[in-house]
Amino acid sequence: MAEIKCKHCDEKMHKKGIIQSGNSKYELYRCNECGSEEMKAIGVNPKYHR
């Protein structure tokens, strides 16, 4: 798995969880140093399509 770095302070970000919006899935990351959060698209939910 690729390491995610914070855009603000260049520290490692930790995975906070996964959310789904419509048919897309996203991983949520949070920086322990500055508290910045970032979403990364991880794919499309195949069950959403008919």
Secondary structure, DSSP 8 states (H G I E B T S, - for coil): ----B-TTT--BEEEEEEEEETTEEEEEEEETTT--EEEEEEEE-GGG--
